[in-house]
Amino acid sequence: MLCGAEYGIDEVDYVCPRHGNEGILDVIYDYEFIRRHISKAKLAESRDYSIWRYADLLPITNRQFIPPLQVGWTPLYHALRLGAQMGLAHLYIKDDGRNPTASFKDRASAVGIVKARELGKDIITAASTGNAASSLAGLAASVGLTTYIFVPERAPQAKVAQLLVFGANVVMVRGTYDQAFDLCLEASAEYGWYSRNTAYNPYLSEGKKTAAFEICEQLEWNPPDKIFVAVGDGCIIGGLWKGLKDLHALGFISRLPQLIGVQAEGSAVLVKAWQEGTEAITPIVPHTIADSISVGVPRDAIKALRAVRQSGGQFVAVSDEEILEAMRILARSAGVFGEPAGVTGFAGLRKSLEQGRVNPDEHVVVLVTGNGLKDVQSAIQAAGKPHIIEPTMDALREVMTHVS
Ligand SMILES: *Cc1c(COP(=O)(O)O)cnc(C)c1O
């Protein structure tokens, strides 16, 4: 991304040797070759309802290493009721909380697992605010790989529980996600573990791009005008852009959607860089209820900023209050329950509508990136308390006078 150097797939595993950890690589494809193997008609016949229906566009050489869990092909709902409330006739919700470990991260982990197995690695490691880790742990468990996971102390309990249940070796770091990330990179170098760190391992964003393939295929190859997505490190939005460009290069779609990256105000590093028109990042100490995007040093900043700029999109910041509000509205009007980061894209749509940046007739996709049960504490904070009563009709009638 920085110097334009190219390497063969056997030459490097992770980053550009010239630029170290800053030198994130991008996988380049031979579209002429791929076009001979994949077509819209062939896809329409495919009965593989997972990311692997797009295997021709993924950097894997051996299908035998694909883990058995069903990753991807998550539902894209035409949210009629919610859309009507918001004055949008074409609002679509893609619920990636429906993945096997309940977050978008499964798309990347699945590819990471295949790469680790292709290289004959038995141990795989990741640093994570929670979802990348629980995803890696679950997929690794399905094929018998060992995992070492570095999480910050503040990771929500449900995500830590997932890790432990899946049998991961969990190292909880007294510090931030950013510190856990750096420690994980050092550990993987010292012990020779395979690294599933996005914005380091170039293959992971390849998994993430499958969401863009699905959105376009599910909309019968009529891409939406705008896609709203939460941004922390920036890998998801960078991956979506890569996927859209793949489809465009293959001639599957004739125009490209705008990508709207949404960050929490307390970790809006990319929003700030965007506003200032720079690719240089000013690190912060993040603070937001949306733990999955609580990132002070976005590792995929350049890909994310370029995705938004090249697509003619925008960066938007939303407050924690707006995130909690978005969680309630999405759940109550569309029946989709997302964790705070999971609904941040939706919060960004609401804000953009308020600011007049979305036209009522536009086709809008909101990506929900993680399930609400991942962070029960925040959900309860968003939704309030139940009525607690004695088990009598009198007590119930008393409550009913207040609710009706
Ligand atoms: C990781 C994650 C994000 C942000 O993805 P980045 O690639 O870090 O920008 C958003 N939502 C959820 C639920 C996540 O787990």
The ligand as a Gaussian input file, in Angstrom:
#p B3LYP/6-31G(d) Opt

LIG

0 1
 C      -14.121000      -5.872000      14.434000
 C      -15.478000      -5.314000      14.443000
 C      -15.801000      -4.103000      13.824000
 C      -14.790000      -3.214000      13.153000
 O      -14.022000      -3.796000      12.170000
 P      -12.620000      -3.171000      11.779000
 O      -12.100000      -4.038000      10.736000
 O      -11.792000      -3.180000      13.038000
 O      -12.865000      -1.777000      11.327000
 C      -17.109000      -3.680000      13.862000
 N      -18.050000      -4.386000      14.505000
 C      -17.787000      -5.544000      15.114000
 C      -18.890000      -6.251000      15.818000
 C      -16.498000      -6.050000      15.114000
 O      -16.241000      -7.191000      15.763000

